[in-house]
Each structure stands twice: as structure tokens, then as C-alpha cells.
């Protein structure tokens, strides 16, 4: 792995723990010589993780669509900044530049982005690891719901397990390092699990 894509909030969130989680992830990435790929903003958790990576001497690559350049306040001090024509191009380029995907705490955009790349993995479009960094239990409710999707037979257990959930960056990145994508058919027939 060379680069990890991190999806996260353009807001700071309620708890200081979210900022601490971003700083911890930045340190873990730099310690492992992994570059950061993220949404290119200078605000919120997005700006914080990029600044932390850069301050530690790491690489931070931003990808931002032209329409959000002003709204999200683009980061002008990155290793690289790519400006795309659309959100779809942004997400595609971020995926191409990355060898794994992590969601820090964030809002609707963060959830949409991690779910999209996780869906692509389930469909066999890529074999890269996906994970949630569960800072301060932020994703506890979501993981309970995802386990419910398995119990209700909408998601196979093997596919559910491909969205790794860990409370610390090192635990998550250790799992990424040994990740092997499952070879399981996506579709579940009645009576199968």
C-alpha cells in the first residue's frame, strides 16, 4: 500500500476526540510511509488531518471538484491538489489514487463515500480494504445496523466483514496490511446466508 483515502467531515464535530482521532490517524499514516488522499478542503476534520500529515512530513493529496472549491475552502498547501469537473470524477480519482479507504467521523458525504467504495468492493470492482475508524464510538449505531442487514439476509457475512471497524488507527491499518478480498457471490438466494 502506498496511499490511503480518508473520508471525513468538513466540520469539526462536537467532541475533541474526533480531532484527536484524525491526528492519530495522520501519525499512523506517516509512521507507515502511507500517503493521505482526501477531499482537498482546509476546514473541519478534513483540514486537520491534512495539516497533521504535512506537519509530520508526510504526503497529502487532495481531490476537490470545481463547484466545491470555494464552498469547502480548498487547501493550498498540499503535496498535490487535483481539481475535477464533478463529484463523480472526484470519487473516481480518489479511488484510483488509493490502496485502501478509511472513514473518520463525518456526515452524509462521509457515509456516502465509504458506502460507495465498499459497494464497489462487494461487486468485485476492486480488492482494496475499507474501514471505519470508530473514534469515541461514533460508528457504534451504524455497525449494529449493518449486523442487522446480515441477520435479515440482505448482506452476506463475508461482505459485512470486509468493512473493518476498529477504535485505533494502528489496529485498522494492521488489518489493512493483511487484507484479502473474499471471493463470494454478492447475491443471496432465499434460504442462503
C-alpha positions as semicolon CSV with decimal commas, in nm:
position;residue;x (nm);y (nm);z (nm)
1;X;0,000;0,000;0,000
2;X;0,116;0,350;-0,086
3;X;-0,187;0,574;-0,027
4;X;-0,492;0,559;0,196
5;X;-0,805;0,754;0,115
6;X;-0,964;0,911;0,422
7;X;-1,324;1,028;0,415
8;X;-1,414;1,266;0,696
9;X;-1,616;1,569;0,795
10;X;-1,573;1,920;0,664
11;X;-1,697;2,018;1,011
12;X;-1,507;1,952;1,335
13;X;-1,790;1,768;1,511
14;X;-1,895;1,801;1,875
15;X;-1,614;1,614;2,053
16;X;-1,243;1,696;2,066
17;X;-1,194;1,318;2,041
18;X;-1,273;1,340;1,668
19;X;-0,982;1,579;1,613
20;X;-0,761;1,356;1,827
21;X;-0,861;1,058;1,611
22;X;-0,767;1,248;1,295
23;X;-0,428;1,340;1,444
24;X;-0,369;0,978;1,549
25;X;-0,455;0,853;1,202
26;X;-0,224;1,113;1,046
27;X;0,063;0,993;1,266
28;X;-0,006;0,628;1,187
29;X;-0,009;0,702;0,813
30;X;0,320;0,894;0,827
31;X;0,482;0,631;1,052
32;X;0,397;0,367;0,789
33;X;0,500;0,589;0,496
34;X;0,144;0,593;0,364
35;X;0,025;0,899;0,176
36;X;-0,310;1,061;0,251
37;X;-0,570;1,102;-0,023
38;X;-0,869;1,309;0,084
39;X;-1,127;1,563;-0,031
40;X;-0,895;1,863;-0,062
41;X;-1,052;2,101;0,192
42;X;-0,876;2,310;0,456
43;X;-1,164;2,307;0,706
44;X;-1,304;2,068;0,965
45;X;-1,161;1,721;1,022
46;X;-1,055;1,726;0,653
47;X;-0,821;2,020;0,702
48;X;-0,700;1,889;1,034
49;X;-0,585;1,550;0,904
50;X;-0,415;1,707;0,601
51;X;-0,234;1,962;0,817
52;X;-0,130;1,692;1,064
53;X;0,011;1,471;0,788
54;X;0,202;1,763;0,638
55;X;0,339;1,881;0,974
56;X;0,472;1,528;1,035
57;X;0,649;1,531;0,697
58;X;0,400;1,310;0,512
59;X;0,226;1,336;0,176
60;X;-0,124;1,480;0,145
61;X;-0,308;1,467;-0,187
62;X;-0,638;1,650;-0,220
63;X;-0,910;1,596;-0,479
64;X;-1,180;1,861;-0,495
65;X;-1,447;1,935;-0,756
66;X;-1,451;2,283;-0,907
67;X;-1,800;2,351;-0,766
68;X;-1,684;2,284;-0,409
69;X;-1,352;2,461;-0,440
70;X;-1,487;2,781;-0,289
71;X;-1,750;2,624;-0,065
72;X;-1,510;2,388;0,108
73;X;-1,218;2,628;0,105
74;X;-0,953;2,437;-0,086
75;X;-0,628;2,356;0,087
76;X;-0,347;2,541;-0,090
77;X;-0,051;2,381;0,090
78;X;-0,090;2,018;-0,014
79;X;0,164;1,789;-0,177
80;X;-0,080;1,775;-0,471
81;X;-0,426;1,917;-0,535
82;X;-0,640;1,780;-0,816
83;X;-0,944;1,980;-0,928
84;X;-1,215;1,778;-1,102
85;X;-1,520;1,878;-1,303
86;X;-1,769;1,681;-1,093
87;X;-1,822;1,485;-0,773
88;X;-1,824;1,163;-0,975
89;X;-1,482;1,243;-1,120
90;X;-1,360;1,333;-0,771
91;X;-1,466;0,999;-0,622
92;X;-1,327;0,804;-0,916
93;X;-0,989;0,977;-0,896
94;X;-0,971;0,934;-0,519
95;X;-1,037;0,562;-0,563
96;X;-0,775;0,531;-0,837
97;X;-0,510;0,707;-0,626
98;X;-0,577;0,493;-0,317
99;X;-0,492;0,146;-0,194
100;X;-0,746;0,146;0,091
101;X;-1,031;0,354;0,232
102;X;-1,099;0,476;0,586
103;X;-1,392;0,678;0,717
104;X;-1,328;0,900;1,017
105;X;-1,631;1,059;1,182
106;X;-1,823;1,272;0,937
107;X;-2,166;1,344;0,796
108;X;-2,372;1,237;0,498
109;X;-2,090;1,284;0,245
110;X;-1,852;1,071;0,451
111;X;-2,109;0,793;0,478
112;X;-2,197;0,811;0,110
113;X;-1,832;0,790;0,005
114;X;-1,734;0,495;0,224
115;X;-2,052;0,309;0,133
116;X;-1,989;0,362;-0,237
117;X;-1,634;0,222;-0,231
118;X;-1,747;-0,060;-0,003
119;X;-2,022;-0,142;-0,256
120;X;-1,762;-0,142;-0,534
121;X;-1,558;-0,393;-0,332
122;X;-1,865;-0,613;-0,277
123;X;-1,928;-0,613;-0,651
124;X;-1,565;-0,706;-0,721
125;X;-1,476;-0,374;-0,889
126;X;-1,171;-0,351;-0,661
127;X;-1,000;-0,562;-0,395
128;X;-0,893;-0,280;-0,161
129;X;-0,970;-0,272;0,212
130;X;-1,242;-0,048;0,357
131;X;-1,279;0,050;0,719
132;X;-1,438;0,271;0,979
133;X;-1,216;0,435;1,240
134;X;-1,461;0,417;1,529
135;X;-1,340;0,718;1,725
136;X;-1,522;0,758;2,059
137;X;-1,782;0,501;1,948
138;X;-1,901;0,725;1,665
139;X;-1,993;0,429;1,442
140;X;-2,144;0,201;1,710
141;X;-2,502;0,256;1,593
142;X;-2,408;0,206;1,229
143;X;-2,223;-0,119;1,295
144;X;-2,524;-0,251;1,489
145;X;-2,744;-0,170;1,190
146;X;-2,500;-0,334;0,947
147;X;-2,506;-0,650;1,158
148;X;-2,887;-0,632;1,131
149;X;-2,860;-0,629;0,748
150;X;-2,675;-0,961;0,775
151;X;-2,932;-1,107;1,014
152;X;-3,207;-1,007;0,770
153;X;-3,012;-1,171;0,482
154;X;-2,961;-0,861;0,269
155;X;-2,582;-0,875;0,314
156;X;-2,363;-1,183;0,325
157;X;-2,146;-1,223;0,639
158;X;-1,833;-1,234;0,420
159;X;-1,923;-0,899;0,266
160;X;-2,014;-0,743;0,601
161;X;-1,674;-0,843;0,736
162;X;-1,498;-0,654;0,457
163;X;-1,595;-0,324;0,620
164;X;-1,349;-0,339;0,907
165;X;-1,422;-0,144;1,224
166;X;-1,153;-0,059;1,478
167;X;-1,114;0,204;1,752
168;X;-0,747;0,282;1,677
169;X;-0,558;0,364;1,356
170;X;-0,288;0,103;1,416
171;X;-0,538;-0,178;1,464
172;X;-0,720;-0,078;1,144
173;X;-0,403;-0,036;0,937
174;X;-0,268;-0,370;1,064
175;X;-0,585;-0,536;0,933
176;X;-0,549;-0,347;0,604
177;X;-0,193;-0,479;0,563
178;X;-0,312;-0,842;0,571
179;X;-0,644;-0,792;0,388
180;X;-0,752;-1,047;0,129
181;X;-1,073;-0,974;-0,061
182;X;-1,326;-1,258;-0,039
183;X;-1,443;-1,438;-0,348
184;X;-1,810;-1,462;-0,262
185;X;-2,105;-1,409;-0,491
186;X;-2,292;-1,092;-0,394
187;X;-2,641;-1,224;-0,445
188;X;-2,820;-1,417;-0,173
189;X;-3,085;-1,672;-0,268
190;X;-3,380;-1,740;-0,039
191;X;-3,264;-1,963;0,246
192;X;-2,892;-1,886;0,190
193;X;-2,671;-1,691;0,428
